[in-house]
Amino acid sequence: MNDLILKLAKKLYHSSRYRRFKATVRALLTDTSNPYKRYVDVFIIFLIVTSVIILVYEVRHPVPEWMDFYDIYVVSFIFVVEYLARLWIQDDISERIVREYHDAKFLERPFSLKRPLKAAILSKLRYMVTPAAIVDLMAIFPAYRPLRVLRIFILFRVFKILRYTKSINQFVEVLKNKKFELYTLLFLVAFVVMTAGIAIYVFEAHVNDNIDNLFDAIYWALVTISTVGYGDISPVTSEGRAVSIVIIVSGIAMISFATSVIVSAFSEKLDEIKENRIVEQINKHDHFLIICGFGHLTKMFLRQAPERFTRYIILDPDEERVEQARKEGYNAIKEDASRSEVLSRFNLEKNNVTLLAVTGSDVENIYITLTAKSIARHVKVIARASSREMVPKFLHAGADDILLPHEVVNNMIHIAITQPVMYKALHAVLTGHDVARIYEIVADRYDRMEGVTLGLLDFRRFKMIFLGIWRGGRFVFNPPKTTAIERHDVILVIAKEVSMEYFDEVMKERYGG
Amino acid sequence: MARRSILIFGYGNHGRRIAKGLREDGYKIKIVDTDAEHIALATEEGFDAVEKLDLGSDETIASLSPQEYDKVVCVMDDEHYNVFITLSLHSLYSDLHIVAISDSIHTTKKLYMAGAKKVIDMYEASAHKIHNILTKPIATKLLEDFILSKEGIAFMEMTVPEGSSFVGKYTDEVDFSKYDVILVGMVDLELHRGFEFMTTGHNHKIDAGDMLVCMGEVEKLHIFKRIVERSGRRE
């Protein structure tokens, strides 16, 4: 028996198909960044809503048979499957068994299934007693028809929605942070209600017809303290009224206390919730920009092409600057990008992220570069340095590109003075005005461009200025017309945007791509 | 080229590098700053025409006789000063060629209003560079190397003199590849349009006084420049 289970566990453990399947199911049910989870969520919510509609409709109308069938079997069946799936992904029994087997072999102790099974079952049980799991289980019960009272458990299906809607989760999350205050309040209310209830019971139980027992008295106290005041029970003696006065006054205090606790919890958490949402949004894309620091450079950068880069997020530790960025309509959150925890929130490993370290300080920028590179090597980092002396440090930290705004400006001033005409040309190319832009044409983009000579491409016809070819990490300036294009070549040209578009069109037609 | 003179306001972050670069190119330089430390540094680094001035009044500025300089560069560390100096200079001598540095869009606007001919924004080019790095990394790197002539390839502008063999030719006729240079653009005086890239596709007629902007290896450029200028004398 042991051997059979071990064999099965080993087989499962080593089956990549099984693991993949499990990972997919897990992603569908729990990974919020999975794009398909949405559909699962919407589907389940649909089941819940229809089921509740049927419950309400049933109260006064006879329901058709198919509806009953749908409600009892289809919905419940799917819920059972979902429940089991959640239970299944909770822990990996096969892995535990195989591990235990290896441990046992290593320690030369007899292999027993007991230990891994116990651990796995415990872990599953621990999951089963979480509120979410209990709600899931309860939501299945109404399928058992003979017990009418179980019908009300359909309402548990409504609770199930909690799992699928983020806002309610966040609400609960916020309240959790005020646990202490809320417990204090609850205790206080319970205390006052109990005392007042007992007092009124003692004073009026024998004179007031409406108060038969202690439950009535406590019920009255709660209705009064909450300022609801149905009036079905009201005090008739002066002592009773005195008690009323006391609990009405304390009730007002307590309600305002409760309100203030909840409001303050929200105002404290609101920014965080907003930020989380921005981070989640951006994480859904597989490539995006993280801009660290909101200064002049960032502003200029975003202003230059607002339509080109929509997938970005600005991180800045300074409250004021973040506020300003938000006012100008940019996605900014108040975070310190030099902290690993902050950058880890973005899926740096999985996604294709480019990080701009463009704060005003070199120290900060180097630190951010290092932090990003330590999380994921392949993150592309473009860092800003204040002077050329800093460049080796940035290179050492792993920055892929280094910006030297001061040097760029100094060069431009220099050129503006020494070669004013060229300045115009360079300025146009550098700032991408439409007269001319520098373009890279990747030869691999077209299927059959390899081997074609430059003469055949005839850049002049397209009114493009051919500069040269980037080949194998070197730049070949203005090669002769007989040169043939090789694989991975990058051709550099200066051209107008329309020329470039036309060229691309013609090349696609001619060489395919 | 005649020794041209430049008046530089400010010997701070930018002024220092610009002054040095210009000195290498053989310009006559005069440096003015309000900060004694900067002045001391400039003197130490070998500039003789250095003056510490309080730039608050028009008389002191007039005493520099800025109209005698070809160009005036405002690169004080404090942008308020730059705007102020530009404004003072412009009100005194309206046709002065003033080049100024700015570190924000607002300052750029103010400097133009104050009368600067050219305003170079600290971040405009850099910000654009980020865009370029993201979309065309190789070209960006190369272009930068060309500007600093690191790859041995550079841009150069040359004026076509009277009687050059190029006069009267059309740009499409000339085989620039023979000289191993690329004609990037030119100033065609006839058209009064200033600098124009060859990407416009216009077939320019080269006249005396036109300016060609070429790109190529530095030596080839010098050779080509000599050809443009010399051949005229021969014919």
Interface residues (C-beta under 8 A of the other chain):
Chain A: L289 H296 L297 T298 K299 M300 F301 R303 Q304 A305 R308 F309 T354 L356 V358 I382 R384 D401 L403 L404 P405 H406 E407 V408 V409 N410 N411 M412 I413 H414 I415 A416 I417 T418 Q419 V421 M422 Y423 K424 A425 L426 H427 A428 V429 L430 T431 G432 V435 A436 I438 Y439 E440 K463 M464 I465 F466 L467 W470 F475 F477 N478 P480 K481 V490 L492 I494 A495 K496 S499
Chain B: I6 N13 H14 R17 I18 G21 L22 D25 Y27 K71 V73 V75 V99 I101 D103 S104 I105 K118 I120 D121 M122 Y123 E124 A125 S126 A127 H128 K129 I130 H131 N132 I133 L134 K136 P137 I138 A139 T140 L142 L143 I147 L148 E151 I153 F155 M156 E157 S177 D180 V181 I182 L183 V184 G185 V187 G194 F195 E196 F197 M198 T199 T200 G201 M211 V213 M215 G216 E217
